[in-house]
Amino acid sequence: MYDRYNRKINYLRVSITDRCNLRCTYCMPAEGVKLLDHKDILSFEEIVEVIREAVTLGVTKVRITGGEPLVRKGVVSLVEKIAAIKEITDFGLTTNGIFLSTFAADLAKAGLHRINVSLDTVDAEKYRAITRGGDIQKVFEGIDAAQKAGLTPVKINCVVRHSSDEPDAQAVKEYCRLNGLEARFIHEMSLADGCFTIVENGHGGDCVNCNRLRLTASGMIRPCLFNDIQFSTRELGIREALEQAVGKKPEKGSVNVTGGFHNIGG
């Protein structure tokens, strides 16, 4: 399917939860955020139904996000259901890595192709400060488990404040070089201010070539992270929500004051 700017839309990012086990300083306040009621979160059956419909419209790439997707109970069974959709040729998951060592082998066995892991520093104390309590050793163990399970290439998402030349970013880059990982640098963004740039060594933020839609944990299809437009799969029906989202996908991002990274999936 193509939008009105002749961009081929074939990528669906799926947020399966707004919960997260960390409180990263650039993502949410220390006290957390108001969470969705469980009844408002899509069931696995609903998520799979949306993906199946999206596939009939041309989606071939799916990425599971959160919140932190590995905190949702039964995530491996969801991966297995999605992996069974033969038209999906690129199937990934983005995680903070804390629980990855527990799930990596099962995710690979269920049919997941690859993993992106968020890691902004390789210094344990700095990591603990950024994440407000996270244990970086668990992330290292998770990355190692993902590689052993064949969830490759493992890509590392490193958020930078100003530049990938910053010392922490350079240390992450070196860690990736030594461990056969791919480093991607994401400049710190602000939804409300419309502040974003193209991801270094990635494709996010490239409005001219944007090929993605987003499904929120509450069933909204969002055509753009930096826009408030959204269409309810529950109210409109799945196909109508998808088609409206494609038809009204903006030429470029502006601002978003009705959502957050924790519930849209970044």
N, C-alpha and C positions, 0 to 999 in steps of 0.2 A: 504494500500500500504506500501511496505517495501523499505528502501533504501539499498545501497550496504553493509551497516554495520548491516543489519538485524534489524534496528530500525523501529518500526511501526509508520508511519506518519499519525496522525489523528487529528491534531490541526492546524487551520489556524487563524493567527492574521491579522486583516484587518484594515489598516490605511485609514480612510476616509477623512482626511484633513491634510495638513502640517501647518495649522494655529493654533495659540494658544493665549489665552488671558493673559498668564503670560510669564515671561522671566527668568525662573529659572537659576541660575548662572552656574550650571553644564550641562545645556542643550543647551543654546544658548546665544549669546552676547546680551548686553543691547539694541542694535539698531535692534535686530532681524536678520533674515536671508533672503536671496533671496527666494521668494515664487514662487510656480508654477503658471503658467497662468491657468485660470479657464478651458480653453479648454483642458488642459493636465490632469486634474483631472477626475478620473472615475465618471461617472454618477451612481446614485443608481441602475439603471437597469443593468449597466455593473457589478457593485459589486455583485449584487444578482446572475447574470449569472455565475460569477467566483465561487461563493460559491456553487451553484447548481452543477457545474461540479466537484468541489473538493469533494463534498459529494458522487458523483458516484464512486470516487476513494478511499473512505473510511474515509473521514474527518467527525468527529462527534462533534468536539469541535470548537467553533468560539468565538473570542474575538474582539470587536471593540476598536480601539485605534485612536490616532491622530499623531502629534499635540494633540489638545484637541477636542475630537469628539463632545462635546456638543456645539461647536461654529458653526458646520455645520447646515445650515438651513434644516429643514425637517428630522432631525435625528430620530425622533420617528417613522415616516412612514417607514424609512429604517429598523428599528428594527422590526417593524411589518412584513415586507416582509421576513426578515431572519427567524424570529420565526415561520413562516408558513412552513418552510422546516422541515418536521417531523423527518428526520434522525438526526437532530442536538439535542444532548442530554445535552450539556453543552454550555450555551450561556451567555457570560459576556461582560462587558464594563469597560475600565479603564479611569478614569477622574481625573482632579485636584480638582473636587468638588465644584468649585465656582458657577456653574450654576445648581448644582444637586438638590437643593431644588425646583427649578422650574420644573425640568423634571422627578424627581423620580417616582411619581405616574403614569405619562403617560407612562414611559418606562416599568414599571411593567405591566401595563394594555396591552401594546403592545406585551408582551411576553418575555421580558428580564428576565434572571434568577437571575443574581447577579452582584455586583459592586465591583471594586477595586478603592480605593481612594488614591492618593498620598499625604503624609503628613510627613514632615521631622522633625517637631518640634511642640510643643503645645504652644509655646511662640509667642504671636502676633507680637512683634517687630522683632524677629528672622525670623518668617515666611515672614514678609513684606520684609526683607532684602534678604532672599534666593530667593523669587519669584519676587523681584523688584516691589513691590507694591500690592501684594495680601492681601485680607482681610480674616484672618483665621476664623472669626466668620461665614462667608458664608460657609466655608468648614464644620464646626461643624453642621450648620443647614442642609447642604446637606446630611451628614452622618445620622443624625437623620431622615430625610425624607426618605432616602433609607431603613432604618430599618423599619420604619412604613409602607412602601410600600411592604415590604416582599422581597426586593432584597438582600437576605442573603444566605450565610454568607457574611457580608461586610468585605472585607480584606483591610488593610491599608498597603500601600507600603511606607516604610521609607528608604530613602537613607542615608547611613552613610559614613563618610569619611574613617574611619579605622576599627571601631568595633561597634557592637551593645551594647557594654558596655558604649558607650559615653553617657553623661548626657541627651542630647536631645532624643536619641534613647530610653533610659530607661524611660523617661517621656512619650514618645509615647506608649511604652509598657504598662505602668501603666494606661494611658488613655484608651487603648484598653481593658485591664482587667476590668476596672470599667464600661465599656460601652458595653460589650459583642461583641467585635470586634476581628478579627484575625490580629495580627501584622506580617509583613514580612519585613526583613531587606535586602536591596540591597546595596552592596558595590559600591561606586562611580566608574563608568566605563569610559574607554577611548577607543573609537572605533579605532582611529588611532594608538594607542599604543598596542592594543590587550589586554587591562587590564580588566579582569572580573573574578568573582568568582561565585560559586553556591549561589543562594538566600537562606538566612536563613528562614526556615519554608516555602519554596517554591521550585520550580523546575527549574527556569530559570538559565542558565549558566551551567547546568549539561549536558555536551556534550555527554557523554556515553549513556544517556537515552533521548536525545533530540527527540521530536516527532512533531516538528512544522515547518511550512512554514510561510512566511510573504507576504502579498499582500500590496504593497505600494499604496499611493493615486494616483500615476500616472500609475498604472497597471502593475508594475513589481512584479514577484514572486521571492522572495529571500529565499533561503534555509537556510541561516545562517545570524544572525545579524552581526557577526564578520567576514565577508567575503564580497568581492565585487561582487560575482557571482549574476547575476540576469537575468530573462527571461521575455520578454515583452508579455503580454497576447494579446495586440493589434497587434503586428507584427507576432507573431508565432501562435496565436490562443490559446485559454484558455487551452485546454487539453494538447497540446504540451508543453506549458510553464510549466504547473504543472508537467508533466512527466519528463521533462528535469531537473527541479529543484530537484525532488526527486532523479533522477538518478545521479546527480552531487553534492548532498549534501555532504559537507566535513565531515571528521571524527570528527574534532573539530574546534573551532573558531581560527582565526588568527588575521587579521587586516581588517579594513574597512575604506577606504579613500574616498569613493564616496557617502556616505550617512550620515545621522545624526539621532539622536533619534527623532527629531521633524518630520521627514517625513517617518521613517520606523516603528515607534511605540514602540521602546524599547523592 
